């Protein structure tokens, strides 16, 4: 009679690449919501983006709720 053995490998924990990806997403999101004053759109729109501040106006209430002073 033959006997078979089953080997179970379980890897617990969070992959490092997932932690790095989430840290990058968090840092970019923090910059966009908290500190952007036209910097992102200035790549496409030039100096006009610093006057329009589209992202600032879009996230204005969220900035105050998160504790970022903006004016």
C-alpha positions as CSV (number, residue, x, y, z in Angstrom):
1,X,0.0,0.0,0.0
2,X,1.4,3.4,-0.9
3,X,1.3,6.4,1.3
4,X,1.1,9.9,0.0
5,X,2.1,13.0,2.0
6,X,0.7,16.4,1.3
7,X,2.9,19.4,1.8
8,X,1.1,22.7,2.6
9,X,3.1,25.9,2.3
10,X,1.4,29.0,3.6
11,X,3.0,32.4,3.3
12,X,1.4,34.8,5.7
13,X,1.9,38.5,5.6
14,X,1.6,41.3,3.2
15,X,3.9,41.4,0.2
16,X,6.5,44.2,0.3
17,X,5.5,45.4,-3.2
18,X,2.0,46.0,-2.0
19,X,3.2,48.1,0.9
20,X,5.5,50.1,-1.4
21,X,2.6,50.7,-3.9
22,X,0.2,51.8,-1.2
23,X,2.9,54.2,0.3
24,X,3.4,55.8,-3.1
25,X,-0.4,56.1,-3.7
26,X,-0.7,57.7,-0.2
27,X,2.1,60.2,-0.8
28,X,0.7,61.3,-4.2
29,X,-2.8,61.6,-2.8
30,X,-1.5,63.6,0.2
31,X,0.3,66.0,-2.2
32,X,-2.7,66.4,-4.4
33,X,-5.2,67.0,-1.6
34,X,-2.9,68.9,0.8
35,X,-0.3,70.8,-1.1
36,X,-1.2,71.2,-4.8
37,X,-1.7,74.8,-5.8
38,X,-1.7,74.3,-9.5
39,X,1.5,72.3,-9.8
40,X,0.0,69.2,-11.4
41,X,-1.9,71.0,-14.2
42,X,1.0,73.5,-14.8
43,X,2.7,70.7,-16.8
44,X,-0.1,71.1,-19.4
45,X,-1.5,74.6,-18.9
46,X,1.6,76.5,-17.8
47,X,1.4,79.6,-15.5
48,X,-2.4,79.8,-15.9
49,X,-2.8,76.6,-13.8
50,X,-1.4,78.5,-10.7
51,X,-4.2,81.1,-11.1
52,X,-7.0,78.6,-11.8
53,X,-6.1,76.0,-9.1
54,X,-8.6,73.4,-10.3
55,X,-7.5,70.7,-7.9
56,X,-7.4,73.1,-5.0
57,X,-11.0,74.2,-5.7
58,X,-12.2,70.6,-6.2
59,X,-10.7,69.4,-2.9
60,X,-11.2,72.6,-0.9
61,X,-13.7,71.3,1.7
62,X,-11.8,68.0,2.0
63,X,-8.6,70.0,2.7
64,X,-10.3,71.9,5.6
65,X,-11.8,68.7,7.0
66,X,-8.3,67.1,6.9
67,X,-6.8,70.0,8.8
68,X,-4.9,71.7,5.9
69,X,-5.1,75.4,6.0
70,X,-5.3,76.9,2.5
71,X,-6.2,80.5,3.0
